[in-house]
Amino acid sequence: MSALMPVLSVGHMARRLTTPFARGADTLPLTLVAQGSPTQAPVAAYDFLEHRARFGPPPAPRYILTAWRDLSVDTQVTIDYTAEPNGPPQPPLTLTLPAGTLAGASLVLDLGANEGPEARLTKVTMSPPAVDEDVAGWWGLTALLGNIAKLLWVLGWERDHIRRQMARTTAQRRLSQALGLSLDLIGYDLGIPRFPPLPYSFEADTIALYHLNDQAGANPAVKDMMGDYPNRPGHHGALAGAVQVGAPGRFGSGFAFQAANAVVEILSHSDFDLGLNQSFTAECFVQPSQNAADGHLLSKHPDPATDQAGWALSLGDFGRGLPLNPRWLVSDGLNPPLVLFADAAIPTDGFTHLAAVIDRPAGVARLYVNGQPVAQAALGDLQAITNAEPVRIGYPGAALQGVVEEVRLSKVARSAFHPVLGESDDSYRRRLHFFRRWVLPTPANLQAMLNEAIGPVNDDPAPLIVNETNTDIVGGAKTITIDPVALLPGECIDAAGNRRVKEVDVCGSAVEETLFDPVFLVTHNDPQVTYLAPDPRDLNRNELPPDPHRVQLVVERALNRLLDLAAPEAGAGQLTLQSGFDPRAPDLRATGRGLRFSHTTIATGRLAALAHRAGFTFVCYQGQGDGVYASCAVAEYIEIVTSPAADFTGLDGLVGDPLTVTVRPALPQDTVYRWLTIACGEGRATFNGSRTAAGATMQLSTPGDLTVKIDVTRRRNTVSATRTLRIGLKDLANNNTIGRDGALAVSEAVAGEPDRFFHPAFLVNHNDARADYGADPNHHLMQATAAARLTRLLDLLNAGGLGGQLQIESAFAPGATDLTGVGRGLTLRHTTLTPGQLASLAFAAGFTFVRRQDPDVLVRQAEADLVVVDGADRLDEGSQISLAVQVKPGDVGAGVRLQWTLGLADQAQARLSSVTQPSVDLLGRQAGRVRVQAFYLIGDNPAPYTFEVRLKPALEAANAIIRKEQYDLVMNILNAFHPIGVEVITQALRKRVVELQGSALEANPDYTYPKYRVRGPAPRQ
């Protein structure tokens, strides 16, 4: 409500008149004395002496009453007056102003025979009482003392009436003051429509709530939803007569009352007693049957046809000549019954919301139809309304025939019916307030926004918390390749498994290879291959002939892998290489990066799939009879070859040894070479002799990685190749250390700190017959990353034929504060090798830290995945493999959760059979790479990239309840404002919504969690 300026139009106009008209335009504003009373205010004493002093003759006053506030309900104003100063009271004047009257509206008071200068107004009384105001702030009285003033009031009445309407219309552009359709239009601009009409949920002033969607045979037969809330008794009902459950209703299903004897009875209870000061509302949706006779809808009355105490909401003619007319009857058994009629027939082709109200503070009874007040009457001397009758839906022998749903009884006088009649302006305005502003979705901002949105819970003004403290998480991952089984004719695929690709997009074109020279091609000869001779052709000057033997190095490697993969399936068949290097080819065969081939025993589609697996970047099954075309992306044209080749350790050489490096393929004599080393790692070497020949010799001086580069220049074009050499040790001196990168004299810190979270259940049991673990079972226990390096060390010892046995002197040391306490440290010995030799092999095996400490070798390993995912690394499309983790969540502790996740790249498609079981199946649907991860979530906090919204712990401990509409509002805001890529966990919040526990209402309907935020049709205007 808004205040109006205290001067009416008559006052404005009167001040603009000249002096000769002053007497006729004179007015006198009367003063209402503010006493803090919401029902009445005395009029301050007044007289007309000033008027007489100025103008002589006495005035002929007429009084007007002005509303200074908007009226939302029908309001009765009583004016007390006397016929002469200090005379006896006269019968008061009573005026009724309808709901919707705006501030500034005025009415003339008719004093009849008492009109004149001797009459005095004494008091203003208002019903219903002023809401949080003094009556003096709601009304104004003005005496119009002359005829011109009366004329000006008549002329200015319309302006006074529409001034407030103009102010309201102007204010519609502001969200804080917009109403109805104006509010809808603001929401339309934002793409945020109102929530649709929804069933009622918990509200503190509700006595009983019956959705009437119970099914046949339910127990209780008619459930009071309030019984699901803490400290609520639950006034359940019983069925009698011809009541059909499951009838189509306003929200899902309702109860159909098919005969006059149909009734639902709820036992009498003190909650239903209406004391002298107790307000009350009874409401429901109803769709009466066609030609339904007079009948009772809701009641607590022995017999509504008598004057006994009770109340009844009914539909019928009741002698007024209008069928299906809503009637609200209230009786205390002492005074005549109070009866209100809507005087409008309720339609039978849809549902109508009816509400009957007793408003004790206002002293009135009201009747609402679809949320609009249609009748109001003063309660007068109405006393308490109590009886022992049950509350009834329907009535024995006089039930209204039709469908009833969403019955609610409340201990307050309601005037708004949100959300069953749709989202209210207040709720919608509050939502739009959030969507209008830009908010950075930090946890603090989200928490403040959500608390502002839903309001208090159990009187706590900020009940929600946003928890982003992540739980401890340990896990492991495995990258799995899904291979195609066979390609279809015309189907192409790239290395990542993407189909419907083009060679130029994947591998480029021959035109782009400006540095290509045929001298970089190598000759491929393999007895498993039949090389078809090309058709004869006339060569141009300096043109090379086509040759299926000649390919680039990158193609040679892929072709060799294809032969290895095809061998188990080939039988006696052979690969037929139809075409290799061909300068005239329209594809990458022009530079030796493409091949066309077929097979004598392997089907073409299957051969194409094997080529994809072999590493060709682009593979295409060209069609029946055309074979397979495959090509590789651009790679280095030359490669560096070492001599001697790597030994059983996989190292390229040892400190102190020479190493020869040469270029492959052999190049013409006019080629210029330049060798150099790039110190990207700890490894070091020096060149002995020339660095400008096709080969060079290096002296290896420091362990670690060393990158060697060769620049080859021919005909002013330079190409390069690099190779990273791994240099090892022959021996490590006593008390010396070495890191994984080859750095000497390093501390154990290079292996990192102990794991932030550790549990012995995640250790693997290493049990290899090639090792001696001793009698201590802890010598078998270590993290998977350390176990992998230990297995590699045993493989090296076996491959080198070194004899003897590796001894595990210690492994997991429970309670230790260093890396042995988390299973990442081992102490080793060997029965025949010296400690220095063993340390050198441990370095070759890849341990992060190695120390020789005679007679032992101490190794430490850097932190890696604590969890091992067991299973194959590849599978075919359409097949499945089993993946497993060996640790059950219960082995780690109570409340530990296991969760599998699946990451898909490009067009890969796969599915896990479960996301919580220790063993799962992975179904490969479409080729590509997938990353499968298994996580153990430790504790109750959310996982990474998630946050949780829940009640404060104190409210959860108090079993606090969140209303369904509050929950919907939270979900609606989270849907719009949660950070991109972050999951919001609301399970703890959902547990606090009673309606969602028994699936009484939908958890995430579209109106709270829309798929997209877009504008629909504009609201009807």
VENBELVEN-V151217 format. One line per field, one symbol per residue. ss: DSSP state (~ for helix, > for strand, _ for the rest). phi: phi as a letter, one per 20 degrees, with the letter a starting at -180 (. if undefined). burial: + if it has 9 or more other ideal C-beta (glycine too) atoms within 8 Angstrom, else -. A space follows every 10 residues. Layout:
ss->???
phi->???
burial->???
This chain:
ss->________~~ ~~~~____~~ ~~~~~_>>>> _>_______> >>>_____~~ ~~~~~_____ _>>>>>>___ ____>>>>>> >>______>_ __>>>>>___ _____>>>__ _~~~_____> >>>>>>>___ ____~~~_>> >>>>__~~~~ ~~~~~~~~~~ ~~~~~~~~~~ ~________~ ~~~~~~~~~~ __________ _____>>>>> __________ _>__~~~~__ ______>>>> __>>>>>>__ __>>>>>___ __>>>>___~ ~~_>_____> >>>>>>>>__ ____>>>>>> >________> >>>>>>____ ____>>>>>> >______>>> >>>>>_____ _>>>>>>>>_ ___>>>>>>_ _>>>>>>>__ ____>_____ >>>>____>_ _>>>>>>>>> __________ ____~~~~~~ ~~~~~_____ __~~~~~~~~ ~~~~__>__> ___>>>>___ _>>>>>>>>> >>>_______ _>>>____>_ __~~~~~__~ ~~_____~~~ _>>_____>> >_________ ______>__> >_~~~~~~~~ ~~~~~~~~~~ ____>>>>>_ >______~~~ ~__>>>>>>_ ___~~~~~~~ ~~~~___>>> >>>___>>>> >_______>> >>>_______ __>>___>>> >>>>______ _>>>>>>>__ ___>>>>>__ ____>>>>>> >>_>>>>>>> >>>>__>>>> >>>>>>>>__ ______>>>_ ___>___~~~ ~________~ ~~_>>_____ >>____~~~~ >>_~~~~~~~ ~~~~~~~~~_ _____>>>>> ________~~ ~~__>>>>>> ____~~~~~~ ~~~~~___>> >>>__>>>>> _________> ___>>>___> >>>>____~~ ~~____>>>> >>>>____>> >>______>> >>>>>>_>>> >>>>>>>>__ _____>>>>> >_~~~~~___ ___~~~~~~~ ~~~~~~~___ __>>>_~~~~ ___~~~~___ __________ __________ _
phi->.cfdgfdegg fffffeefgg efffefccfe deefcmeedb bfefgbbdff fffednfffc fcdcdceecf decgcdddde bcfbgmeffd gfeccddfgn fegofcceed emfefqfefc fcbdccbfff elbegfedcc cceeecffff fffffegfff feffffffff fffegfcfcl fffffffffe mcffffgcff cfbgeeebcc fldfegnfcf fceefffeeg mdfnefdceb medeemfgcf cncbddeebf efadddgfbf fefdffdefa cdbadbcfff mffgaeecab bfafedeffq bbdccrelmd mcflefcddc bdnddggecc cflbfefdda ecedbdcddf gemcdccdcl ndfdbbbffm egefdcaeff fcdnafnbff erdcblecdc eceecccedf eoffgfffff ffgfffdecf ffgfffffff fffemfclme fcfecdddff ffccabcbec dedffaeegn ecbdfenfel ddgffedncf ffefefcgfe fddecbffcd efffffbeef fmeeffbffe bfgffgffff ffffffgfdf mefcfdefbc fbgefecfff dmdcccbbbf cegfffffff ffffoffccb efpgnemddb bcfgcffcce ddbffgeffn ffrdgneebe ccdcffdgfe eddbebddee cefbbcednf dcdfcbdddf ccfpecedcc dddblmddcc bcbeedddde bdffmecbeg enfeleefff eneggfcbbg fefeeebcfe cdemeefffe eafgffffff fffffffffe lemmbedefa bfcgnfeeff fcmdccdcbc fcffgfffff fffffoffbc cebgedcdcc cffbgfddee qfecbegndc cecbdedegf feqfnfddbe ccdddlefcb befbdcefcc ddeeebgqdc ddcdddedne fffgmcbcdb fggffffelf ddfgfffgff fffffedfff ndedecgfff fedgfefdlf cffcfffecf fcdcedffgf d
burial->-+-+---+++ ++++--+--- ++++++++++ -++----+++ +++--+-+-- ++-++---++ ++++++++++ +-++++++++ +++------+ -++-+-+-+- ++++++-++- +--++---++ ++++++++++ --++++++++ ++++++-+++ -++--++--+ +-+++-++-- ++--+--++- -+++++++-+ ----+--+++ ++---+++++ ++++---+-+ +++++++++- ---+++++++ +-+-+-+-++ +-+++++-++ ++++++-+-- ++++---+++ ++++++++-- -+-+++++++ +--+---+++ ++++++++-- -+-+++++++ +++-+--+-+ ++-+-+-+-- ++++++++++ -++++++++- +-++++--+- -++++-+-+- ++++++-+++ ++++++++++ +-+++-++++ ++++--++++ +++++---+- ----+++-++ +-++--+--+ --++-++--+ ++++++++++ ++++-++--- +++++++++- +-+--++--+ --+--+++-+ ++-+----+- -+-+------ -----+++++ ++++++++++ +++-++--++ --++++++++ ++--+-++++ +++++++++- -+-+++++++ ++-+++++++ ++----++++ +++--+++++ -+------+- +-+++---++ +++++-+--- +-+++-++-- +++++-+--- +----+++++ -+++++++++ ++++----++ +++++++++- ++---+++++ -+++-+-+-+ +--++--+-+ -+++-+---- +-+----+++ +++++++-++ ++++-++--+ ---+-+++++ +++-----++ ++++++++++ --+-++++++ +++++-++++ +++--+++++ ++--+++++- +---+++--+ +++++-+-+- -+---+-+++ -+-+++++++ -++------+ ++++++++++ ++++++++-- -++--+++++ ++--++---+ ++++++++++ ++++++++-- -+-+++-+++ -++++++--+ +-----++-- ---------- -
